[in-house]
Amino acid sequence: MERFLTEFIKLWVVIDPIGTLPIFLAVTAGMSASAARRVALHGTLVAFLVLSFFVVGGQVLLGAMDIELSSFQVAGNIVLFLFALSMIFGESKLEEEEKLIRRSDVERAVYPLAIPSIASPGAMLTVMTVTDNSRFSMAEQAETMVQIVVILAILLGLLFLASRIIKIIGNAGASVISRVMGLILASVAIDGLVKGLRQIIAGS
């Protein structure tokens, strides 16, 4: 039971359902409530599939390519940092909305909601480490999958409620939140990057 709670908290922190809300608000600003719910559902489903892939085959894939987990962490956090910069120094609202009109709901759900917000580099790395084939049994790995499903279900519920928040804060509020969260996300990415580099240096 202690292991279950410990891993649940760890997965909750890296998936960060609360921290996903501002990004979702920014992505769905100006959309109808039904369209926003579709984006939420598609984004959560894609994130689940991505995380499931890293649970089942992440270690095998990286091992086959002879890539260390620390190298994956560094690369993933560089991508996350670049995305954070795009949130902070985004284009004007008019240009952004014109692009969003041309994008489908599925495209918006995949990027940036599913990746790199929900299924972040940190989340991908964590699900691989807590389902390490050399340390955990199949039953323990199945427990981890249950935890991921529960957290994503809670996240989806929060995203469904987020459409009401959009009506209150408006597009301007969503834009402000997006830039603030971009700064926080950049800090998280740099922290993960530094930790990954430390692991590489320590192992060299």
C-alpha positions as CSV (number, residue, x, y, z in Angstrom):
1,M,0.0,0.0,0.0
2,E,2.9,2.4,0.8
3,R,4.5,1.7,-2.6
4,F,1.1,2.4,-4.3
5,L,0.6,5.7,-2.6
6,T,4.2,6.8,-3.1
7,E,4.1,6.0,-6.9
8,F,0.7,7.6,-7.2
9,I,2.0,10.9,-5.7
10,K,5.0,10.7,-7.9
11,L,2.9,10.2,-11.1
12,W,0.5,12.9,-10.0
13,V,3.3,15.4,-9.7
14,V,4.9,14.6,-13.1
15,I,1.6,14.4,-15.0
16,D,0.4,17.5,-13.1
17,P,-3.3,17.7,-13.8
18,I,-3.7,21.1,-12.2
19,G,-0.7,22.6,-14.1
20,T,-2.3,21.3,-17.4
21,L,-5.4,23.5,-16.9
22,P,-3.8,26.9,-18.0
23,I,-2.3,25.3,-21.1
24,F,-5.7,23.8,-21.9
25,L,-7.3,27.2,-21.4
26,A,-4.8,28.8,-23.8
27,V,-5.3,26.1,-26.4
28,T,-9.1,26.2,-26.3
29,A,-9.6,30.0,-26.0
30,G,-12.5,31.1,-28.2
31,M,-13.8,27.6,-28.7
32,S,-17.3,26.4,-27.9
33,A,-17.7,24.2,-24.8
34,S,-18.4,21.1,-26.8
35,A,-15.3,21.6,-29.0
36,A,-13.2,22.2,-25.9
37,R,-14.5,19.0,-24.4
38,R,-13.5,17.1,-27.6
39,V,-10.0,18.5,-27.4
40,A,-9.8,17.5,-23.8
41,L,-11.0,13.9,-24.5
42,H,-8.7,13.5,-27.5
43,G,-5.7,15.0,-25.7
44,T,-6.2,12.8,-22.7
45,L,-6.6,9.7,-24.8
46,V,-3.4,10.4,-26.8
47,A,-1.5,11.1,-23.6
48,F,-2.7,7.7,-22.3
49,L,-1.5,5.9,-25.4
50,V,1.9,7.7,-25.3
51,L,2.4,6.9,-21.6
52,S,1.3,3.3,-22.1
53,F,3.8,2.9,-24.9
54,F,6.6,4.0,-22.6
55,V,5.4,1.7,-19.9
56,V,5.4,-1.3,-22.3
57,G,8.2,-0.6,-24.7
58,G,10.0,2.5,-23.7
59,Q,13.0,0.8,-22.1
60,V,13.1,-1.8,-24.9
61,L,13.2,1.0,-27.5
62,L,15.9,3.1,-25.8
63,G,17.9,0.0,-25.0
64,A,17.7,-1.2,-28.6
65,M,19.0,2.3,-29.7
66,D,21.6,2.3,-27.0
67,I,20.2,5.5,-25.5
68,E,20.5,6.2,-21.8
69,L,17.5,7.4,-19.8
70,S,19.5,10.5,-18.8
71,S,20.0,11.4,-22.5
72,F,16.3,11.0,-23.1
73,Q,15.6,13.3,-20.2
74,V,17.9,16.0,-21.5
75,A,16.5,15.8,-25.0
76,G,12.9,15.8,-23.8
77,N,13.4,18.8,-21.5
78,I,15.1,20.8,-24.3
79,V,11.9,20.3,-26.4
80,L,9.8,21.2,-23.3
81,F,11.9,24.4,-22.8
82,L,11.4,25.4,-26.5
83,F,7.7,24.9,-26.1
84,A,7.7,27.0,-23.0
85,L,9.5,29.8,-24.9
86,S,6.7,29.7,-27.5
87,M,4.2,30.2,-24.7
88,I,6.0,33.2,-23.4
89,F,7.0,34.9,-26.6
90,G,4.0,33.9,-28.6
91,E,2.6,35.6,-31.7
92,S,0.0,38.3,-31.5
93,K,-3.5,37.0,-30.6
94,L,-4.9,37.7,-34.0
95,E,-2.1,35.6,-35.8
96,E,-2.5,32.9,-33.2
97,E,-6.2,32.6,-33.7
98,E,-5.9,32.6,-37.4
99,K,-3.6,29.6,-37.1
100,L,-5.9,27.9,-34.7
101,I,-8.8,28.2,-37.1
102,R,-6.8,26.2,-39.6
103,R,-6.0,23.5,-37.1
104,S,-8.3,20.6,-36.4
105,D,-9.4,19.7,-32.8
106,V,-7.2,16.6,-33.0
107,E,-4.1,18.6,-33.9
108,R,-4.7,21.0,-31.0
109,A,-5.3,18.0,-28.7
110,V,-2.0,16.3,-29.7
111,Y,0.1,19.4,-29.5
112,P,0.6,21.0,-27.0
113,L,-2.1,19.4,-24.8
114,A,-1.2,15.7,-25.0
115,I,2.5,16.3,-25.8
116,P,4.4,17.9,-24.1
117,S,1.8,19.0,-21.4
118,I,0.2,15.8,-20.1
119,A,2.7,13.3,-21.5
120,S,5.7,15.4,-20.6
121,P,9.3,14.2,-20.9
122,G,9.3,13.9,-17.1
123,A,6.1,11.8,-17.2
124,M,7.5,9.5,-19.9
125,L,10.8,9.1,-18.0
126,T,8.9,8.5,-14.7
127,V,6.6,5.8,-16.0
128,M,9.7,4.0,-17.4
129,T,11.5,4.1,-14.1
130,V,8.5,3.0,-12.0
131,T,7.9,0.0,-14.3
132,D,11.5,-1.1,-14.7
133,N,11.4,-4.7,-15.8
134,S,14.5,-5.6,-13.8
135,R,13.0,-4.3,-10.5
136,F,9.2,-4.6,-10.7
137,S,6.9,-7.6,-11.3
138,M,4.1,-7.7,-13.9
139,A,1.6,-7.2,-11.1
140,E,3.4,-4.1,-9.9
141,Q,3.6,-2.7,-13.4
142,A,-0.2,-3.4,-13.8
143,E,-0.7,-1.3,-10.6
144,T,1.2,1.5,-12.2
145,M,-1.1,1.4,-15.2
146,V,-4.1,1.6,-13.0
147,Q,-2.6,4.7,-11.3
148,I,-2.1,6.4,-14.7
149,V,-5.7,5.7,-15.7
150,V,-7.0,7.1,-12.4
151,I,-4.9,10.3,-12.7
152,L,-5.9,10.8,-16.3
153,A,-9.5,10.3,-15.4
154,I,-9.3,13.0,-12.8
155,L,-7.4,15.2,-15.3
156,L,-10.2,14.8,-17.9
157,G,-12.8,15.8,-15.3
158,L,-10.8,19.0,-14.5
159,L,-10.5,19.8,-18.2
160,F,-14.3,19.4,-18.7
161,L,-14.8,22.0,-15.9
162,A,-12.2,24.3,-17.4
163,S,-14.6,25.5,-20.2
164,R,-16.5,27.3,-17.5
165,I,-13.4,29.1,-16.4
166,I,-12.9,30.3,-20.0
167,K,-16.2,32.1,-19.8
168,I,-15.1,33.9,-16.7
169,I,-11.6,35.0,-17.5
170,G,-12.0,35.5,-21.3
171,N,-9.3,35.2,-24.0
172,A,-7.2,38.0,-22.4
173,G,-7.0,36.1,-19.1
174,A,-6.1,32.8,-20.9
175,S,-3.3,34.7,-22.7
176,V,-1.9,36.0,-19.4
177,I,-2.1,32.5,-17.8
178,S,-0.4,31.0,-20.8
179,R,2.6,33.3,-20.5
180,V,2.9,32.8,-16.7
181,M,2.7,29.1,-17.1
182,G,5.2,29.3,-19.9
183,L,7.7,30.8,-17.5
184,I,7.0,28.1,-14.9
185,L,7.2,25.4,-17.5
186,A,10.6,26.8,-18.7
187,S,11.9,26.6,-15.1
188,V,10.7,23.0,-14.8
189,A,12.4,22.1,-18.1
190,I,15.7,23.7,-17.0
191,D,15.5,21.8,-13.7
192,G,15.0,18.5,-15.5
193,L,17.8,19.4,-18.0
194,V,20.2,20.1,-15.2
195,K,19.4,16.8,-13.4
196,G,19.8,14.9,-16.7
197,L,23.2,16.5,-17.3
198,R,24.3,15.7,-13.8
199,Q,23.4,12.0,-14.3
200,I,25.4,12.0,-17.6
201,I,28.4,13.6,-15.9
202,A,28.2,11.4,-12.9
203,G,28.1,8.3,-15.2
204,S,31.0,9.4,-17.4
